[in-house]
């Protein structure tokens, strides 16, 4: 039974990744927007990084939240990028896009945190500097050009968060 369920989950994961890839290849046509393409890329990255043996989650009976994640959850994903990099052929675009996405998500989470954005003054300033350097261009070429700034911003935030363990535990 479990073996059949794992096969089902693997098959469904492969289908989702394939469909997301097809969606990406079609998303640059007439009528699409960069935001549509970005959300498709983010969904593909999140789906591709999900464990293949993960059980489908049960429907939630909780009241839906505002949709903003907790700082600790986003920070955990940002820390997971330390296990990845541009050293594996063909992985650099995924890696840089993932770091960029996690920094965007962390920015949103810090601004929505009950402690207020003033508590996260330094990390938010570093992300703002990164955004001003990148502009609206989140293409691989631009992310690669600013790779040192991307990973440096991640590293600065990691160091800051290590001094504020109450924010991620």
N, C-alpha and C positions, 0 to 999 in steps of 0.2 A: 504494500500500500504506500509506504513512504517512498520507495523507489519510483513508483508511478507518479506520485505527487512531485518529486524532484524533477522528473522528466517533463511534467506539465509546466512547472515553473520555469525550467530552462527554455522550453519551447516558447513560452509566452514572453520571456525576456528577450530572446532572439528576435521575435516578431516585433516587439516594441522598438528595439534598437534599429531594426531594418526599416520600419515605418517612419521612425524619426529621421533616419538618414535620407529616406526618400523625400520626406517633408522638407528637409534642409535643402536638398538639391532643387526642389521646386519653389522654395521660398524666395528666391531672388528674381523671380519673374515680375512682369508688370502688375502693379497693384499691391505688391507686398511692401512692407515697411521694415526698416532696420530693427525696430522693436519686435516685430513678429519673428524675424530671423534670430534675434538674440534670445528670445524666450524659447525658441525651438532648440537652439544650441545648448542652453542651460538645461532644458529637459533631457536632451540626449546625454549630456555629461552626467547628470544625476542618475539616469537609468543605467548607463553603461557602468557606473561605479557601484551599483547596488549588488550585494552578494547574490549569486545565482541560486543558492539554497534557501533564501529567505522565504518564509511562509507568507502568504497574503495576509494582510492585517484584517482583523475583524472590524466590522462597522462600528464607528464610535457613537456612543450615546451622549457624549459630553457636548456642551454648547460650544460651537465653533468660536475660536478666538479671532482677534482682529487680523490674523494672517501674518503677523510679524513674529519671527522666531526669537528665542531667548539668546542672549549674548553667549552664554556658555555653549549652547549647541552649535552655533555658527563658528565660534572659536575652535571647538573640537575639530570641525571639518577643515578649518584653516590650518591647524596643526598637522592634520593628516597629509597636507601637501608636502611636508618635509620628507615623506617617504617616496616622493616622485621627483621628476625633474626633466630637463631637456637632454639627458644623457642617452635615453633610449631612442633609437631611430623612429621617427613618426609619432613620437609622444609629445613633442614640444608644444604643438598647438593646443593639445588637450590640457597639458599642465598649466601653461600660461593663462589660458581661458578660465581654468578652474580657480587659480589664485585670484584672478580679476573678479570672477563671480563671487567668491567667498568674501573678498574685501567689500564688494558692493553690499552683500547681505549683512556683513558685520556693521557697516555704516548704518543701515536701516535699523538693525537690532539695537545698536547703541543709542540712536536717537529716540527710539521708542521705549527704552528701558525706564522703569519707574524711578531710578536714581536721577534721570534727566541727562541731557547731553553734556551738561557742565562737568559731570563726573568723568566723562570720557573725552575731555577737551583735547589732550595730546593725540590719541589715536584718530579722532575725527579730523584733526588738522592734517595729519599725515595722509589720510585718505583723500582729503580735499586737495592737497598738493599733487598727489598722484592723478586725480581726476583732471586737474587743470593741465597737467603735462600730456595726458592721453587725449584730452578733448573728447569729442564724440566718437572717435575712431577706435573701436575695439576689435579691429581686424588682427589677424595673426602677425602681419608685418609690423603693425604699430606696437603690439604687445611685445614682440621680439625686440624691437628697437628700444623699448623701455623695460626690458627684462630685469635689469639691475635695480631699477626703481621699484618695480613690482615686488620682487623678492625682498628688497631692502625694507619696503613698507611692511610687508608681512613680518620680517624679522624684528623691526622696531616695535610693532604691536605685540608680538610674542613676548619680547622682553618686558614691555610695560605690563602686560597681563600677568606675567609671573610675579610681579610686585603687587598685584591685586588679586590674590587667589579667591577672595570672596565673590569675585565677578564670574568665575568659571567653575566653581565647585558646587 
